[in-house]
């Protein structure tokens, strides 16, 4: 058991990172768009950016999140001096980034682009083509920087259309790194690790940070590629050993499984969406030597908070085809509460609520939203996830869906996941998703989207199958064929775009 005095940002992140720079200076830290950069290159870039900001008094800095060395170096330059970063997607509408800048009162934006983005009331600083400079890193180890200071703020979509800020402290991130070490992953300077996520999505932090504090090499995914195909190629060609993947990516790769074989892959984390058992079982055959974990967690609880390890050649827990999300990590606590706030008995569904050292303090300058989702219980502060779950007798948690994905039809409360489970059973390996919508008289109906180019699926036969499995009011009333489901920047299926297709 690690002493809490040892779980600090300095001990868990700064010191291991500086060790990587010093001990593995000539080893590769990054492969970006086919170009390799050593830890010595990374150190030089960090030093130049720190020097550029030497007189900057801002605690929170905006960062245009490009896929280049300067962007990653900027993060560590800020962390080394006790500052926080807010990633801004360079492909997002300028208006959205401007809204974030105003909400966070950002005065400085770091940008490595050739064509700098300019914002109202904020100074844009170019991090490209800076002059070389040497900075002494020894003074960093003696700096007193509070772990209550913010490490980063991610702005996620808000129900009002205004992004809401999730501030993660240095302490939150240190406890995440400590909990991650309990998985037993042995990442070394010889590992090759994939970072396939947009940096405005929190799993990106795990994908670049954990390798860099271990001296490993991070391989990134360019924006101008077909992501899932590029991932398949780089996993094989570069013999990637460690990867975090959105579960939607392996669903996209499923038709190509026969062509994929990854014997060098040691650790594969599946995350971001519900992980399907049957797809995971087939995927496990393509990476025969990999430990496969289903890791769950909202951004508010610092990336991951539960873990379920896939069992090869054995029984795996799943419900409606969705793999269990397992048990809480060591730095957290998980409870499931019913509508009356009472803790649910085993196998009884309720809302998943989280507490612990990884949990943020509250939304950025949004006390009203914070009050909606946080509550006190037995002296502990909990967060309502909005996820419907239950725990079995051994404590493994089964994910059932979202509170907002439970809909009422003809007075009956139903789970969309149950409908999807039976649809997928009929469709075999074809993916499908349900979207609720209001008809012309404002009653709720269900639309089914089927991910396929094939038009030989007989909807009448599918309906007949569904009528034999579920009540009539749960059977979808509209059906759409989509060649590829659209994804948002977090690699999750973009349900908003799909809903826009539905004709009442």
TORDREN-567969 format. One record per residue: x, z, y of N, C-alpha, C in turn; residue in one letter. Coordinates in steps of 0.001 Angstrom, whole numbers, plus 500000, padded with zeros to 6 digits. Atoms other than C-alpha are relative to their C-alpha. Layout:
! TORDREN-567969
XZYXZYXZYA
...
***
This chain:
! TORDREN-567969
500846500000498799500000500000500000500882500000501252X
499220500099498769501431498958503386499496501035501000X
500377499031498983501461501684506048499397499268501192X
500640500654498847499184500908508997500980499807501148X
498998500149498933502166501423511308500823498731499830X
499256501230500277503725498372509635499137498757500214X
500890501155499828500649496182510217499814499750501492X
500033500344498582501428494978513710500329498523500158X
499701501401499711501709491554515304501506499765499970X
498540500121499984505415492187515785500556499931498582X
499463499900501363506029493125512140499519498866499101X
500597500967500921503698490642510470500159498546500435X
499969501386499515504115487580512700501286499686500765X
498844500328499163506858487711515353501310500093499225X
498728499836500710509680489107513212500174498995498853X
499831501031501038509015486857510172500215498594500572X
499831501323499398508723483828512458501411499827500549X
498634500088499487511998484562514232501010499930498868X
499129500096501170513584485054510822500033498570499460X
500057501403500449512384481566509808500871499125500888X
499214500793499057513960480095512947501501500186499766X
498569499706500140517284481827512333500534499622498619X
499492500194501355517560481604508540499846498568499504X
500283501348500520516084478125508011500077498950501106X
499945500850498802517132476407511246500123498517499670X
499802501418500343518136473176509480498951499462499033X
501083500454500878515089473037507218498833499482500842X
501134500576499274511951471113508167498900501031500224X
501129499141499648509260473062509985498699499200500019X
501192500848499873506852470138510534500292498583499527X
500039501455500162506055466651509369498738499541500720X
501116500406499150503862465103512067500008498482500124X
500115501466499956502713461499511720501232499330499397X
498874500582500725505554460835509300501362500383500525X
498721499601499417508279462340511526500265501479499717X
499644498620500335510126465503510480500682500687501184X
499394499166498969511119468319512842500476501294499346X
499448498798500601513399471175511843499584501242500801X
500240498759499270513045474822512799500860500061501261X
499158500067498797515902474147515231499283499197501090X
500791500780499034513737471462516899498858500847500556X
501125499163499585510808473881516994500480501075500980X
499448498969499117512977476615518551500322499426501377X
499642500624498724514252474225521227498760499729500838X
501240500299499273510725473181522138499357501281500523X
500543498706499565509546476803522282500766500515501215X
499160499498498907512467477736524544499708499270501309X
500280500783498793511737474894526979498653500375500611X
501343499665499504508066475837527232499994501415500579X
499910498639499467508831479551527682500662499988501381X
499309500086498709511228478652530487499076499416501069X
500940500628499066508566476456532096498982501018500512X
501025499008499659506196479453532122500581501339500456X
499318498722499776508759482092533087499401500797501152X
500596499313498853507008482903536393498476500031499943X
501462500056500117503472482408535098499465501373499597X
500529498649500240501476485667535229498688500001499212X
501288500076500706498364484408533372500130500540498576X
500012499500501382497481486212530131499394498995499030X
500710500963500850495297483363528830500247498596500538X
499601501356499606496434479737528888499206498982499186X
500648501095500716494511476586528030501042499110499338X
499062500850500745496130474252525491499284498764499471X
500530501241500562495278470603524906500583499866498598X
499555499869501395495438470647521097500302498636499392X
499547501265500575497338467471520292500692500236498663X
499292499927501284498913466707516933501463499665500256X
498579500230499727502540467113518027500751501327500035X
499155498807500057505449469532518024499778500891501219X
500140499212498768504935470592521649498778500896499973X
501219499181500059501418471839520945500232501248499154X
499733498836500852502502474086518074501045500914500644X
498987499196499319505571475199520028499380500805501136X
500660499291498898503302476140522937499353501292499522X
500666498807500538501387478580520743501004501133499836X
499005498948500235504515480467519739500691500419501294X
499441499639498697505934480325523260499100501022500688X
500959499069499388502778482066524474499979501331499262X
500035498761500783502696484588521625501249500848500217X
498748499256499819506354485534522119499995500781501308X
500056499320498704505537486534525697498677500719500230X
501203499176499898502269488316524942498797499305500596X
501115500752499443499961485543526112499110499449498880X
500958500573500946496942483970524427499777498527500315X
500330501407499764495966480336523948498532499734499693X
501345500511500271492598478595524084500143498505499735X
499848501433500293492693475227522269498850499188500586X
500977500937499429490920472362524019500159498675499280X
499952501239500774490055469323521935500197498806500937X
499755501128499100491580466237523618498972498883499885X
501024501040500167488783464049522222498608500472500418X
501301499472499578485976466317523451499672499485501395X
500357500397498633484001465361526557500685500916501029X
499322499223498956485833466471529715499099501119500500X
500955498997499509482677468312530783499986501249499120X
500003498843500900482767470512527675501269500827500190X
498758499274499770486429471406528183499988500700501352X
500100499375498684485727472081531853499138501263499941X
500861498819500165482934474474530837500778501162499400X
499182498965500632485352476384528594501006500568500999X
499023499572499007487965476509531355499357500937501016X
500692499152499026485424477972533758499570501318499381X
500417498767500664484067480481531225501168500964499822X
498833499162500280487562481746530405500856500241501236X
499256499861498750488765481539534014501466499585499811X
498654500523500262491753479465532889500575499403501283X
499329500510498807494239478777535684501114499002499653X
498906500871500432496906476962533631499636499336498673X
500232500749501235496540474244530974501305499314499606X
498827500696500528499454473085528809499545498721499309X
500423501300500538499256469419527859501235499184499651X
498878500833500442501683467299525817499660498515500016X
500437501404499982499727464068526365500834499185500985X
499361500897499028501273461055528072499138499891501248X
500948500071498896498150460828530213499369501386500152X
500430498607499876497591464392531409498534500097500393X
501386499729499626494053465737531573499992500962501179X
500085499172498802493167467225534960498636500669500077X
501237499217499938490575469938535495499892500689501353X
500241499300498736488991471628538503500537501424499901X
499554498607499855490637474868539614500984500442498920X
498985499652500997493302474710536866501178499043500149X
498795500808499910496885473503536994500394499512498617X
499562500564501272497951471157534192501526499891499998X
498544500000500129501554471623533032500387499116498821X
499541500885501071503236468858531020501071500705499175X
499010499383500897505144470135527977500886498962499323X
499172501061500573506723466785527157501198499738500909X
498808500420499262510205465704528187500561501107500900X
499408498895499248511259469153529381501505500061499734X
498554499878500155514952469844529905500329501112499010X
499569498995500966516783471764527203500450501255500735X
499625498726499407517304475432527911500170501009498880X
499802498972501018518582478386525942499413501324500457X
500571498692499695516650481646525853500395500987498918X
499618498956500941517730484893524234498753500599499362X
501170499481500703515240485911521558500093501500499722X
499845498597500349516650489404521111499113500901500857X
500820499154499126514738490753524119498543500043499571X
501386500034500465511481489782522405499717501191499093X
500198498933500969511961492404519693499866501362500666X
500095498715499299512220495168522291498822500062500962X
501142500023499098509152494092524275498861500856499461X
501170499212500372506200496467524257498747499204500370X
501220500781499761503145494214523882498895500603499151X
501093499355500715499865495873522942499347499058499008X
500701500809501003498203494638519764498530499829500337X
501374500210499552494903494923521608499888498780500912X
500033501220499199495898491909523688499509498844499127X
500587501141500717494256488620522747501099499046499551X
499079501020500521496143486126520543499457498598500263X
500638501283499700493670483263520884498510500206500194X
501458500017499862490095482499521887499522498628499540X
500607501251500444488091479867520034498577499943500530X
501360500182499493484955478497521636499204499188498984X
500844500636501005482273477677519077498666499609500619X
501281500468499488478934475971519517499036501158500174X
501003498974499747476246478152521048498606499431499899X
501383500467500170472504477957520418499404499519501310X
500518500411498698471955477521524177500640498706500477X
499281501195499585474266474515524291501279500317500741X
498772499566499330476964476540526054500929500613498966X
499084499434501001480068477250523924500188501506500202X
499767498551499891480616480936523110501415500309499517X
498605499705500276484108482417523074500175501129499007X
499674498994501015485484484327520088501456500420500218X
498624499552499774488552486360521167500543500781498810X
499335499345501130490884487361518334501267500669500520X
498855499257499486493417490074519123501221499845499092X
498772499997500791496986490365517933499827500904498780X
500254499107501131495844493279515754499139499312498949X
500856500733500942493053491183514190500835499056499142X
499220501010500708495551488463513271501042500644499083X
499022499299500840498164490923511954499349500503498722X
500697499496501192495603492470509602499563498861499090X
500306501160500833494542489017508446501216499600499168X
498779500394500711498134488107507554500315501001498894X
499737498971501013498527491423505725499051499862498813X
500979500148501080495297490913503736500284498757499178X
499690501255500687496312487344502878501133500194498991X
498867499771500897499531488638501323499551500624498682X
500507499385501231497403490520498776499543498969498975X
500417501042500947496369487187497220501078499720498956X
498907500246500936499761487063495551500654498644500153X
499361501289499770500730483692497013501482500226500328X
498567499932499732504504483215496989500407498729500740X
499623501151499184505166480816499875501431500201500465X
498576499901499659508869480106500446500417498817500862X
499452501084499186511110477825502487499981498666499268X
500035501252500768510784475240499705498595499410499880X
501377500484500129507021474852500028499659498968501062X
500525501040499116505203471929501610498502500260500146X
501353499480499759501932473033503229499212499058500901X
500842500930499237499068470905504524499208500739501072X
500828499491498896497401471556507906499034498881500380X
500898501139499781494340469249507892498905500229501047X
501122499620499155492156470991510517500267499777501490X
499932499988498549491401470507514190500391501405500448X
499498498695499587493091473317516098498965500821500761X
501108499228499432489788474328517665499205500705498900X
500638499365501158488763475487514153500963501048499451X
499107498875500283490114478861513022500845499846498737X
499203500154501216491323477763509571501328499303500304X
498729500603499603493992475756511396501072501071500186X
499033498928499758495635479073512306500657500425498688X
499445499660501315496024480019508642500889498878499484X
499298501155500566497243476501507835501378499768500610X
498659500163499419500157476517510300500773501317500039X
499299498730499817500946480229510742500638500512498712X
499494499427501247501323481340507125501230499260499469X
498765500688500404503830478577506253501186500311500919X
498889499855499060505889479078509437500635501387499948X
499383498676500131506384482819508895500694500148498645X
499343499998501318507634481911505405501137498989499917X
498933500996500000510085479162506406499633498690499340X
500454501222500677507969476410504816499802498867501003X
500243501174499158507196472917506138498503499717500073X
501419500280499752503787472110507676499807498502500189X
500354501419499893502359468608507179498632499903500670X
501263500096499278499639467707509684499301498675499704X
500811501201500229496859465118509533499688499359501351X
500255500662498715496718462573512400498505499799500240X
501408500200499658493463461970514252499522498581499691X
500402501409500088493494458191513890499994499479498571X
500035500415501411493068458112510097498651500379499410X
501155499547500774490251458341507587500453501273499296X
499383498714500349490841462029506997500094500245498506X
499968499613501405489857462524503386500898499083499167X
499118500908500722491722459413502212501467500314500314X
498636499641499620494828460423504166500427501269499266X
499697498750500700494633463903502634500348499725498541X
499725500333501400494483462435499131501396499400499853X
498692500664500065497548460291499853501139500976500247X
498895499104499655499655462999501477500176501094498955X
499894499003501060498837465540498759500879499486498867X
499237500598501109500292463150496185501397499575500423X
498728500611499616503032461336498070501033501036500435X
499078498979499516504537464432499692500079501204499064X
499999498915500990503904466642496651499742501357500667X
500406498775499299502133469261498758499822501128498990X
500083498852500915502341472725497195498944501021500409X
500982499032499501499935474714499396499046499281500941X
500952500624499079496726473583501057498734500828500154X
501347499505499719493561474856502696499157498753500245X
500845501188499867490736472310502396498549500407500215X
501448499848499904487170472168503598499387499456498716X
500592500430501269484971471894500532499382498610500104X
500557501345499822483393468757502030501033498925499701X
498948500984500255486765467008501681500078499668498517X
499909500335501429486909467365497907498702499361499501X
501225500727500366483266466278497706500153498517500322X
499747501388499634484305463101499535500972499327499031X
498987500559500900487249462652497168499503499850498568X
500480499970501387485136463096494043499983498629499329X
499993501324500661484682459343493381501403499513499639X
498618500457500219488500459017493408500794500980499141X
499290498983500780489331462008491189500874499392498893X
499244500617501105490471459725488368501378499525500454X
498741500539499478493230458386490645500900501098500562X
499256498904499371494405461809491856500557500931498932X
499388499030500901496864464025490001501072500764500772X
499172499170499128498618466938491731500642501148499228X
499396498933500806500816468869489279500858500960500815X
499124499142499193502994470273492110499210500975500880X
500798499117499154500084471930493939499913501390499366X
499971498625500512500479475726493547498786500808500431X
501102499212499443497745477134495805499055499082500759X
501024500821499336494504475502496898498859500901500441X
501103499219499435492097477308499207498867499053500362X
501198500755499626488564475904499464499177500860500945X
500592499190498944486681476973502551499098499157500888X
500770500634498910484507476115505607498529499781499675X
501395500186500403481311475425503626499819500583498609X
500267499547501366479609476536500421500798499140499023X
499144500695500964481940475637497534499214499768498715X
500804500341501168480215473801494692500797500197498714X
499311499673501247481076474971491195500401498751499220X
499693501152500851480867471616489408501116499141500595X
498939500779499355483037469820491991501339500724499862X
498764499207500119485582472663491888500560499911498584X
499554500098501385485716472508488089500712498669499772X
499373501321500166486474468770488206501301499917500802X
498805500001499154488963469264491062501140500756499317X
498972499185500660490802471908489021500771499198498963X
499318500850500981491619469224486442501009499069500677X
499087500875499261493327467151489161501213500772500513X
498855499166499582495577470089490153500166501098498946X
500032499124501177496242471704486765500805501284500117X
499144498815499884498823474238487958499683500849501227X
500310499313498740497110475435491130499090501203499792X
500951498904499824495540478794491853498970499513501009X
501059500482499114492162477911493412499158501187500448X
500784498901499437490460480395495724498900499462500887X
501092500222499055487098480245497442500100501116501028X
499849499009498940487706482001500769498915499792501053X
501130500043499065484812482838503065500313500855501218X
499887499151498828484744484125506601499532499298501262X
500352500560498698483231483581510043501165500139500969X
498955499933498984485464482962513053500116501401500582X
500036498673499386484403486375514381500773501048499206X
499288499035500842486148488132511459501378499477499596X
498627500498500146489491486318511778500227499246498685X
499728501056500985489395483354509439499360500269498632X
500544499726501330488727484855505963499736501494499841X
500261498575500248487123488109504838499601500283498558X
500244499784501429486212487580501149500750498949499183X
499243500890500889487944485973498167499384499994498607X
500376500143501414486828484614494799500983499030499360X
499022500855500690489411483218492393499322499240498868X
500573500863501027488272480277490283500679500275498657X
499490499699501340488654480970486560500104498701499208X
499807501197500829490168478128484557499624500318498551X
500359499867501422488732477653481083499269501317499717X
500757498761500191486420480607481568498721499973500805X
501267499890499281483179481801483119500246500209501491X
499954499828498557482761481444486871498614500363500515X
501284499571499453480053483116488892499538499003501052X
500569500902499008477783480777490804498490500122499997X
501460499969499866474212480532492034499552498692500624X
500462501312499533472306477281492504501176499044500177X
498850500895499963475628475575491843501056500362501021X
499045499583498966477430477442494666500852501145499460X
499068499011500520480539479403493677499883501313500773X
499986498692499353480643483133494412501059500042501094X
498980499803498962482464484176497577500811501266499733X
499144498926500467483838487210495742499834501317500719X
499992498650499426484792490552497229500763500026501317X
499373499831498698485993491835500585501514500078499890X
498559499819499902489641491588501605500298501467500321X
499621498592499887491590494846501907499775500581501390X
500113499471498642491296495124505691498566500003500512X
501378500083499548487531494780505774499038500762499122X
501078499380500763484237496138504551498788499080500074X
501168500877500095481167494214503410498804500800499505X
501251499436500500477585495448503108498913498939500129X
501144500912499950474313493628502495498761500831500304X
501121499200499532471274494923504367498693499220499913X
501320500633500019467554494232503947499415499979501408X
500619500153498685465112493588506790499819501331500712X
500175498673499419464749497347507330501322500713500252X
498696499407499753468479497944507629500513500873498880X
499541499218501148468817499540504212500917499143499132X
499060500729500842471681498604501897499306499547498720X
500685500594501149470505496289499149500620500461498683X
499541499725501356470731497183495486500608498724499412X
499456501204500633472641494808493166498914498969499704X
500877501153500286471019491364492820498800499889500942X
501068500086498993468752491949495844500579499346501252X
499484500762498864469173489494498719499817500745501316X
500077499468498649469869490550502279501011499291500873X
499051500615499073472035489761505282501375500619499835X
498618499547500140475802489980504871500495500511501352X
499481499391498781477366492323507444501432500461499765X
498562499785500156481081492875508082500528501042500970X
499291499056499144483327495601509461501475499946499646X
498584499916500346487056496278509575500920499535501108X
498958500261499014490298495570511369500101498536500425X
499940501417499615489857491789511418498861499604500938X
501208500333499247486572491961513327500256500029501505X
499829500070498550486564490863516971499178501098500679X
500706498964499251485356493257519677498674499515500569X
501243500544499445482689490965521080500260498632500599X
499854501334499418482024487510522497500545500089501423X
499330500014498704483977486574525595498990499994501142X
500861499876498812482105487780528699498545499667499680X
501374500290500426478821487615526790499413501228499303X
500496498767500612477494491160526244498633499845499352X
501335500192500580473976489900525550500098499454498586X
499826500568501340475096487763522603500657501012499077X
499332498981500819477374490556521379499006501039499516X
500992498977500365474477493018521418499071499511498899X
500879500557501030472488490653519179500589500126498604X
499383500122501321475033490612516364500813501212499564X
499240498808500362476880493964516469499106501227499949X
500740498743500088475566497361515420500901501076499401X
499251498859500529476847500827514534499297500542498765X
500551499401501218476403502345511092501037500963499431X
499109498963500539477951505603509881501361499997500688X
498761499946499226480515505494512653500830498730499977X
499275501270500057481590501921511891499225498914500737X
500592501108499252480972498780513896499897498789499080X
500257501115500916479388495914511939499540498760500763X
500403501311499472478764492239512585499006499354499043X
500997500720500808475668490390511378500417498534499889X
499527501375500179476784487089509868498889498960500054X
501080500975500128473361485492509491499983499311498650X
499932500583501346474291484655505883499208500856499012X
500780499308501021471919485547503048500835500056498725X
499155499809501187473756487001500059499408501107499135X
500221498793500795473500489437497202501268500262499198X
498851499628500822476104491312495206499513500308498593X
500383499678501369476000491489491426500499501404499635X
499669498636500417476642494649489401501485500306500165X
498561499754499866480426494192489637500484499827501441X
499636500080498592480350493658493422500343498623500507X
499743501360499531480925489902493520498784499487500766X
501062500417499086478921488353496339499620498551499730X
500515501349500170476737485318495808499394499536501327X
500487500563498748476053483121498828498702499229499738X
501311500629500225472406482043499099499588499045501118X
500371500877498890472266480282502462499988500765501314X
500069499410498668471723480969506137498603500532500274X
501315499543499556468949483017507670499264498874500711X
500647501099499289468349480000509863499770498784499108X
500324501083500929468212477778506760498868500408499071X
501239499607500672465344479789505365498861499528500897X
501119500507499204462180478075506494498684500391499340X
501329499715500532458497478785506121499195498710499940X
500867501164500194456301476063504687498716500493499360X
501327499555500472452597476694504254499991501516499749X
499974498543500118453371480399504710501011500538499020X
499013499566500992455988480508501953501403499898500592X
498604500037499563459595481424502797500842499399498874X
499227500694501029461959479079500975501458499858500435X
498579500242499749465714478505500677500299498520499781X
499665501414500124466935474993501328501014499767498883X
498992500136501052469819475610498920499393499810498629X
500651500157501300467393475862496020499516498565499806X
500460501387500080465894472451496817501199499085499744X
498807500835500144469379470935497160500579500094498589X
499464499803501350470449472403493828499287499098498994X
500759500813500953467652470648491933500146498502500300X
499780501409499651468108467396493867501327499506499439X
498671500381500488471809467332492976500034499920498476X
500059500052501462470995468056489343499458498654499538X
500566501303500347468898464874489236500963498874500372X
499146501071499475471368462826491278501393499975499360X
498704499893500669474322463858489066501095500274501024X
498849499727499149477493463466491139499776499601501456X
500280500437498630475784462249494325499615501211500841X
500262498867499113475733464688497234498681499806500739X
501273500048499280472489465551499013499864501254500844X
500213498856499118471425467826501853498590499939500576X
501358499935499454468053468996503158500043500418501459X
500122499669498577467079469168506831498519500259500304X
501400499751499626463856470869508018499675499316501329X
500430500608498738461863469151510778498516500292500201X
501412499807499686458524469521512525499305498651500060X
500759501248499979455929466821511923499149499910501267X
500753500268498769453488465455514498499037501124500359X
500907498869499700451248468522514179500768501319499968X
499106498834499895454254470905514385500080500844498734X
499770499307501268454191471878510719501389499636499471X
498655500238500524457543472211508972499956499191498708X
499813500781501222458506469591506406501502499907499720X
498602500108500409461745468834504545500380498531499826X
499427501333500218463837465666504751501221500152499102X
498838500001500890466381464876502039500897498817500350X
499006501037499757469557462956502890500881499868498769X
499229500271501218471348461322499949501220499181500395X
498755500641499593474992460352500380500406498932498983X
499690501091500918475293456961498726499743498661500672X
500276501383499600475484453221499337498981499360499074X
500867500588501017473435452601496225498529500175500382X
501429499936499703469779451822496687499165499979498715X
500726500083501269468883451948492996499427501355499568X
500613498700500294467811455595493133498502499881500256X
501460500124499880464079455626492495499463501337500511X
500461498760499367462600458180494858498811500593499243X
501169499487500750459385458439492842500449500796498771X
499491499271501169461425459501489794500627501334500425X
499432498758499477463314462059491876498890500996500338X
501118499125499659460036463438493211499356500597498756X
500615499524501240458582463664489725500854501107499377X
499097498983500532461657465613488606499862501296500801X
500087498811499147461394467972491582498677500747499782X
501300499351500246457681468610490952500026500818498712X
499916499266501271458671469780487468500879501250500116X
499043498906499848461212472242488874499614501003501091X
500304499135498862459888473630492164498557499784500449X
501377500177499513456501474196493855499873498768500884X
500231501251499279454971471162495517500365500105501475X
499727499865498567455375472580499035501502499964500316X
498558500048499788459163472625498527500571498591499833X
499508501363500252459442468932497602500129499253501328X
499816500739498735460915466844500482498962498904500179X
501003501025499684458534464473502240500633498724500554X
499298501175499485461132462105503745501369499899499317X
498753500234500734464192460520502104500826498953500742X
499105500916499287467202458840503712501284499811499199X
498720500310500624470262457098502269501053499866501099X
498905500026499024473532457656504192501295499720499236X
498764500320500736476787455979503046501012501148499990X
499109498842499892478898458919504311499384500987500982X
500515498988499087477661462170505794500977500168501168X
499113499757498852479010462652509335500527501432499967X
499400498666499934481371465593509826500252500369501453X
499621499535498671481902467709512913501489500335500014X
498560499757499855485318468838514177500519501076499050X
499595498970500960485331471716511649499906499518498560X
500121500615501332484937469313508708498751500459499259X
501280499647500599481407470581508098499022498850500231X
500989501057499831478469468233507600499254500212501313X
500635499923498685477024467478511042498488499844499852X
501440500024500233473386468427510512499224499560501237X
500677500415498762472517467805514160499865498475500037X
500057501472500028473417464113513784498990499512498975X
500959500410501043471438463842510562498575500230500457X
501375499701499565468406465503512102499506498959501009X
500379501012499016468487462898514881499485498716499373X
500448501208500707467775460225512252498530500098499592X
501338499788500566464477461768511122498912499470500945X
501132500509499226461368459953512270498749500765499573X
501180499192500317458274462111512494498832499129499565X
***
